[in-house]
Amino acid sequence: MSLRLSRRTLFASGGAAALAAGPVFAQNTPANDDASLAAAVDAYVARCMAAWPDQPALGVAVVKDGATVLSRGYGVKVQGKPARADEHTLFAIASNTKNVTAAALAILVDEGKVKWDEPVRTYRPGFTLSDPYIGEHITVRDTLSHRAGFGLGAGDLLFWPNSDRTRAEVLAQAAFVPIEDGFRSRYHYCNLMFVVAGAVLEAVSGMSWEAFIQTRILDKVGMTETVPLARLADASKSALPHGRVGPPLRYQGAMTPIAKSIVEVWNWDSAAAAGGICTTPTDWAKWIAVRLNDGKLPDGTRLYSEDAAREMYRPNIIVGSSAGPTAELPNRSIASTYAMGLQVQDYRGERIASHGGGSPGGISATVLIPGRKTGFSVFSNAEESFLLRALRSGITDICMGKVDVDWIADSKKLEAEGNAKSIAAAAEIDAKQAAGAPPSMPLESYAGTWRDPWYGDIVIAPKTEGRGRNRKSGLWLSFTHTPALQGWLEPYDGETFRTRFPDKREEDAFVTFSILTAKPATATVKGVSPDIDFSYDYQDLRLTRV
């Protein structure tokens, strides 16, 4: 893929662990007191916003020693409109939800109702996976640690883009999603297993995931502005999603609003345990304080025990490793790991725990520095991933008093390189289609219902629309559980076709047919763009004509 920093690199490579340092510049005065820390972060965020002028809004919170030292919104909720973002503006935080799900299970562990290393089927009898051995032995800890053996993003098409499937249907279909690697052998980011973790919570507690999160966490922490599901987020109080939808590719072109509410593009009710929460800088600062205080609430009571806190920081799988810091790479980690709902690594000689979140039109990050009792969050309502890189790494360095890298300049450099590669790739894709061979059979031969064991049906049908010069005939492809993934299927090269989804917020796909006994019998799918988000796991589909 290109050098673009997408959700794919954010999660698959372990986020901050994979970020190389940029050019060194003059050391700034360390921010030793709360006021200086807040001022330094505020000034840095303003510099970042100036460097990425298309960014509509940001939300930032910094916590130190249990107190919020900065909680602020920047920019506007909707591009071109006057309403300003502030510390009470809602943002979709996507996968930052995962550490809340882990904490919810920790509460049940403390109560003796769940054991980290007990198999899932102890709590969900009959649970199984496409590898029966893994289905029998996978534990609660495994579901929270990205080590089950699924490929990157496997099963995400069950709920991404917005799907009509229920939570129960997603859980049932998980039994058919292919597993490509060994059990507990390597790290592969997997939302689907957090859905399973949420199902364990529901089975044991007798409550829905969202009811448990609301009553056992949000209410107790005092997070009165936070909602556990995007459909509960008031659009008037939200930083609405923005993105670049081309041309020539997704993540290229002008910044534009892509939805009139968060839920329009991010309805993860069926996968809420993996990414459902929407929150504000003010509220998430309260959560950071609880995490940094190992589960202790401001009134002295506990949300979860110190033992549970230690367990949630304990590494369970290696994400990546290196030879460690150098003069040019002062922040490079020796080892990056994943614990339960948090990535844990060394960073400039200290331990940090962090996570990212990515949804259509929004990205976010949480960073905890336990040894300093300091942490922060950054929320965005656009997909400027290199801006997030600069913010996450730059604020971490400010909190540590080790500001010796110009993350803004370095991120802008990588962004320009990535854009150039993406534009070149788009031109090559179009040129190949223009020069491509025609299909070997009449178009109607490819029509029919095509079934995948885990996703379900994809229908290809002849279609004609328009009149006169605007009349168009061809094949129309529909993912039957995903309303946004419906559009023209065009010949590309021989037995390979490509989609043209009218909804430009979505990613197109190549469909390659195999001919058997004089007609197409099977098909495989893969994304068109080299920058495609990993949650479009087209490559895991194995289609057979029904």
Residue pairs with C-beta under 8 A, 6 or more apart in sequence:
1 8
1 530
1 531
2 418
2 421
2 422
2 425
2 530
2 531
3 414
3 417
3 418
3 421
4 251
4 385
4 415
4 418
4 419
4 421
4 422
4 531
5 385
5 386
5 388
5 389
5 414
5 415
5 418
6 251
6 358
6 385
6 531
6 533
6 534
7 356
7 358
7 363
7 385
7 533
7 534
7 535
8 152
8 532
8 533
8 534
9 18
10 356
10 358
10 363
10 385
10 388
11 95
11 152
11 189
11 356
11 358
11 534
12 152
12 188
12 189
12 534
13 319
13 320
14 187
14 319
14 320
14 336
14 338
14 343
14 345
15 343
15 354
15 355
15 356
15 365
15 392
16 333
16 336
16 343
16 345
16 347
16 352
16 354
16 367
16 392
16 393
16 396
17 319
17 320
17 333
17 336
17 343
17 345
18 320
18 336
19 331
19 389
19 393
20 329
20 332
20 410
21 328
21 329
21 330
21 331
21 332
21 405
21 410
22 405
22 406
22 407
22 409
22 410
22 411
22 413
23 405
23 406
23 409
23 410
24 328
24 330
24 404
24 405
24 406
25 404
25 405
25 406
27 403
27 404
28 40
28 398
28 403
29 36
30 401
30 402
30 403
31 37
31 39
31 40
31 41
31 398
31 399
31 401
32 401
34 64
34 67
34 69
35 69
37 62
37 64
37 69
37 70
37 398
37 399
38 62
38 69
38 70
40 398
41 60
41 62
41 70
41 376
41 395
41 398
41 399
42 60
42 70
42 72
44 391
44 394
44 395
44 398
45 58
45 60
45 72
45 74
45 391
45 395
46 74
47 408
48 58
48 387
48 390
48 391
48 394
48 408
49 55
49 58
49 74
49 75
51 387
51 390
51 408
51 412
52 384
52 386
52 387
54 254
54 255
54 382
54 384
55 75
55 255
55 380
55 382
55 384
55 387
56 75
56 76
56 77
56 78
56 79
56 85
56 239
56 242
56 255
56 381
56 382
57 73
57 74
57 75
57 76
57 77
57 85
57 89
57 239
57 380
57 381
57 382
58 73
58 74
58 75
58 85
58 378
58 379
58 380
58 391
59 72
59 73
59 74
59 85
59 87
59 89
59 91
59 239
59 280
59 281
59 377
59 378
59 379
59 380
60 70
60 71
60 72
60 73
60 74
60 281
60 376
60 377
60 378
60 379
60 391
60 395
61 68
61 70
61 71
61 72
61 87
61 281
61 282
61 284
61 285
61 288
61 376
61 377
62 68
62 69
62 70
62 71
62 285
62 374
62 375
62 376
62 395
62 399
63 69
63 285
63 288
63 289
63 292
63 374
63 375
63 376
64 372
64 373
64 374
64 399
65 373
65 374
66 289
66 292
66 293
66 298
66 373
67 289
68 282
68 285
68 286
68 289
70 376
71 87
71 281
71 282
71 285
72 86
72 87
72 281
73 84
73 85
73 86
73 87
73 88
73 89
73 239
73 281
74 85
75 84
75 85
76 82
76 83
76 84
76 85
77 83
77 84
77 85
77 89
77 238
77 239
77 240
77 381
78 240
78 257
79 242
79 255
79 256
79 257
85 239
85 381
87 280
87 281
87 282
88 225
88 237
88 280
88 281
88 282
89 237
89 238
89 239
89 280
89 281
90 225
90 227
90 233
90 234
90 237
90 238
90 239
90 262
90 278
90 279
90 280
91 238
91 239
91 278
91 279
91 280
91 362
91 364
91 379
91 380
91 381
92 230
92 233
92 241
92 262
92 266
92 278
92 357
92 359
92 361
92 362
92 364
93 275
93 277
93 278
93 279
93 284
93 357
93 364
93 366
93 379
94 266
94 275
94 357
94 358
94 359
94 362
94 363
94 364
95 191
95 274
95 275
95 355
95 356
95 357
95 358
96 277
96 284
96 355
96 356
96 357
96 364
96 365
96 366
96 377
97 272
97 273
97 274
97 275
97 276
97 277
97 357
98 144
98 194
98 273
98 274
98 275
98 341
98 342
98 355
99 291
99 312
99 340
99 341
99 342
99 355
99 366
100 213
100 217
100 277
100 287
100 341
101 144
101 194
101 197
101 198
101 201
101 209
101 213
101 273
101 274
101 341
102 144
102 197
102 312
102 340
102 341
102 342
103 217
103 291
103 295
103 303
103 304
103 308
103 312
103 341
104 201
104 209
104 212
104 213
104 216
104 217
105 114
105 140
105 144
105 197
105 200
105 201
106 295
106 304
106 305
106 308
106 309
106 311
106 312
107 216
107 217
107 303
107 304
107 308
108 114
108 201
108 204
108 205
109 115
109 116
109 304
109 308
109 311
110 304
110 305
110 307
110 308
113 204
113 205
114 123
114 140
114 200
114 204
115 140
116 139
116 140
116 141
116 311
116 340
117 139
117 140
117 141
118 139
118 140
119 136
119 137
119 138
119 139
120 127
120 138
120 139
120 140
120 142
120 143
120 196
120 200
121 127
121 128
121 135
121 136
123 140
123 200
123 203
123 204
124 196
124 199
124 200
124 203
127 135
127 175
127 196
128 135
128 136
128 175
129 135
129 138
129 148
129 174
129 175
129 177
129 179
130 175
130 176
130 177
130 178
130 179
130 454
131 149
131 179
131 183
133 183
134 148
134 149
134 179
134 183
135 175
137 183
138 148
138 183
138 193
138 196
140 197
140 200
141 316
141 340
142 148
142 184
142 193
143 193
143 194
143 196
143 197
143 200
144 193
144 194
144 197
144 316
144 340
144 341
145 316
145 317
145 338
145 339
145 340
146 187
146 188
146 189
146 190
146 193
146 317
146 338
147 183
147 184
147 185
147 186
147 187
147 188
147 316
147 317
147 338
148 179
148 183
148 184
148 188
148 190
148 193
149 179
149 180
149 181
149 182
149 183
149 184
149 185
149 188
150 177
150 178
150 179
150 180
150 181
150 188
150 190
150 192
150 193
151 178
151 179
151 180
151 181
151 188
151 537
151 540
152 188
152 189
152 190
152 534
152 537
153 189
153 190
153 191
153 534
153 535
153 536
153 537
154 177
154 178
154 179
154 180
154 188
154 190
154 192
154 537
154 540
155 170
155 173
155 174
155 177
155 190
155 191
155 192
155 454
155 537
155 540
156 191
156 192
156 534
156 535
156 536
156 537
157 163
157 455
157 479
157 482
157 535
157 536
157 537
157 538
157 540
157 541
158 165
158 169
158 170
158 173
158 174
158 177
158 192
158 270
158 271
158 454
158 455
158 481
159 165
159 170
159 191
159 195
159 268
159 270
159 271
160 191
160 268
160 271
160 535
160 536
161 265
161 360
161 482
161 484
161 485
161 505
161 506
162 264
162 265
162 266
162 267
162 482
162 483
162 484
163 270
163 481
163 482
164 481
164 482
164 483
165 173
165 270
165 481
166 270
167 195
167 198
167 199
167 209
167 269
167 270
167 271
167 272
169 270
170 192
170 195
170 270
170 271
171 195
171 196
171 199
173 454
173 455
173 456
174 192
174 195
174 196
174 454
176 453
176 454
177 192
177 454
177 540
178 454
178 540
178 542
180 188
181 188
184 317
186 317
186 318
187 317
187 318
187 319
187 320
187 338
189 534
191 271
191 274
191 275
191 535
192 271
192 274
194 271
194 273
194 274
194 275
195 270
195 271
195 273
195 274
197 273
198 209
198 272
198 273
198 274
199 273
201 209
201 212
201 273
202 208
202 209
202 212
205 212
207 215
209 228
209 272
209 273
209 276
210 228
210 229
210 272
210 276
213 228
213 277
214 228
217 223
217 303
218 224
218 226
218 228
220 297
220 303
221 286
221 287
221 290
221 297
221 303
222 286
222 298
223 279
223 283
223 284
223 286
223 287
224 283
225 279
225 280
225 282
225 283
226 277
226 278
226 279
226 280
226 283
226 284
227 233
227 277
227 278
227 279
228 272
228 276
228 277
229 268
229 269
229 272
229 276
229 277
229 278
230 262
230 263
230 266
230 267
230 268
230 269
230 276
230 278
231 263
231 267
231 269
232 278
233 261
233 262
233 263
233 278
235 260
235 261
235 262
238 261
238 262
238 278
239 362
239 379
239 381
240 257
240 259
240 260
240 261
240 262
240 361
240 381
241 257
241 258
241 259
241 262
241 264
241 265
241 266
241 359
241 360
241 361
241 362
241 381
241 382
242 255
242 256
242 257
242 258
242 361
242 381
242 382
242 383
243 250
243 251
243 255
243 256
243 258
243 360
243 361
243 382
243 383
243 505
244 250
244 251
244 252
244 253
244 254
244 255
244 256
244 383
245 253
245 256
245 258
245 504
245 505
246 252
246 253
246 504
247 253
247 426
248 423
248 426
248 427
248 430
249 422
249 425
249 426
249 529
249 531
250 504
250 505
250 506
250 507
250 529
250 531
250 532
251 383
251 422
251 529
251 531
252 419
252 422
252 423
252 426
255 382
258 265
258 360
258 361
258 505
259 265
259 360
259 361
262 278
262 359
262 361
262 362
265 359
265 360
265 361
265 505
266 359
266 360
266 361
266 362
268 274
268 275
268 276
269 276
275 357
275 359
279 287
279 379
281 377
281 379
284 366
284 377
284 379
285 377
288 366
288 368
288 375
288 376
288 377
289 298
290 296
290 297
290 303
291 353
291 368
291 375
292 368
292 370
292 373
292 374
292 375
293 373
294 306
294 309
294 310
295 302
295 303
295 304
295 305
295 306
295 308
295 309
296 302
296 303
297 303
311 340
312 339
312 340
312 341
312 342
313 339
313 342
313 344
313 353
313 370
314 339
314 340
314 344
315 335
315 337
315 338
315 339
315 344
316 337
316 338
316 339
316 340
317 337
317 338
318 335
318 336
318 337
319 336
319 337
319 338
319 343
319 345
320 333
320 335
320 336
321 333
321 334
321 335
321 336
322 332
322 333
322 334
323 332
323 334
324 332
324 333
324 334
325 331
325 332
325 348
325 349
326 332
330 348
330 402
330 404
330 405
331 347
331 348
331 393
331 396
331 397
331 405
333 345
333 346
333 347
334 346
335 345
335 346
336 343
336 344
336 345
337 343
337 344
337 345
338 344
339 353
341 355
342 353
342 354
342 355
342 368
343 353
343 354
343 355
344 351
344 352
344 353
345 351
345 352
345 354
346 352
347 396
348 397
348 400
348 402
350 369
350 371
350 372
350 400
351 369
351 370
351 371
352 367
352 368
352 369
352 370
352 396
353 367
353 368
353 370
354 365
354 366
354 367
354 368
354 392
355 365
355 366
356 363
356 364
356 365
356 388
356 392
357 363
357 364
357 365
358 364
358 383
358 533
360 383
360 505
361 381
361 382
361 383
362 379
362 380
362 381
362 382
362 383
363 380
363 382
363 383
363 384
363 385
363 388
364 377
364 378
364 379
364 380
364 388
365 377
365 378
365 388
365 391
365 392
366 375
366 376
366 377
367 375
367 376
367 377
367 392
367 395
367 396
367 399
368 374
368 375
369 375
369 396
369 399
369 400
372 399
372 400
374 399
376 395
376 396
376 399
378 388
378 391
378 392
378 395
380 387
380 388
386 411
386 412
386 414
386 415
386 418
387 411
389 407
389 411
389 414
390 407
390 408
390 410
390 411
393 405
393 407
394 403
394 405
394 407
394 408
397 403
397 404
397 405
397 407
418 531
421 530
422 529
422 530
422 531
425 529
425 530
426 529
429 528
429 529
432 492
432 493
433 490
433 492
433 493
433 498
435 493
436 491
436 492
436 493
436 494
436 496
437 493
437 494
438 491
438 494
439 446
439 491
439 494
439 495
439 497
440 494
440 495
440 515
441 515
441 519
441 520
443 462
443 474
443 475
443 491
444 462
445 519
445 520
446 460
446 475
446 489
446 497
446 513
446 520
447 460
447 461
447 462
447 475
448 459
448 460
448 545
448 546
449 457
449 458
449 459
449 460
449 545
449 546
450 457
450 458
450 459
450 460
450 523
450 543
450 544
450 545
450 546
451 457
451 458
451 543
451 544
451 545
451 546
452 458
452 541
452 542
452 543
452 544
453 542
454 540
455 479
455 481
455 541
456 480
456 481
457 480
457 546
458 477
458 478
458 479
458 480
458 541
458 543
459 477
459 478
459 480
460 475
460 476
460 477
460 478
460 489
461 475
461 476
461 478
462 473
462 474
462 475
462 476
463 473
463 474
463 475
463 476
463 488
464 471
464 472
464 473
465 471
465 472
466 472
472 488
474 488
474 489
474 490
475 488
475 489
475 490
475 497
476 486
476 487
476 488
476 489
477 485
477 486
477 487
477 488
477 489
477 499
477 511
478 485
478 486
479 485
479 486
484 501
484 503
484 505
484 506
485 499
485 501
485 506
486 501
486 502
487 499
487 500
487 501
487 502
487 503
487 508
488 499
488 500
489 497
489 498
489 499
489 500
489 511
490 497
490 498
490 499
490 500
491 497
492 498
492 510
495 512
495 513
495 514
495 515
495 520
496 510
496 511
496 512
496 513
497 510
497 511
497 512
497 513
498 508
498 509
498 510
498 511
498 528
499 508
499 509
499 511
499 528
500 508
501 507
501 508
507 527
507 528
507 529
507 532
507 533
507 536
508 527
508 528
508 529
509 525
509 526
509 527
509 528
509 536
509 538
510 525
510 526
510 527
510 528
511 523
511 524
511 525
511 543
512 523
512 524
512 525
512 526
513 520
513 522
513 523
514 520
514 521
514 522
514 523
514 524
515 521
516 522
519 545
520 545
521 544
521 545
522 542
522 543
522 544
522 545
523 543
524 539
524 541
524 542
524 543
525 538
525 539
525 541
525 543
526 538
526 539
527 536
527 538
527 539
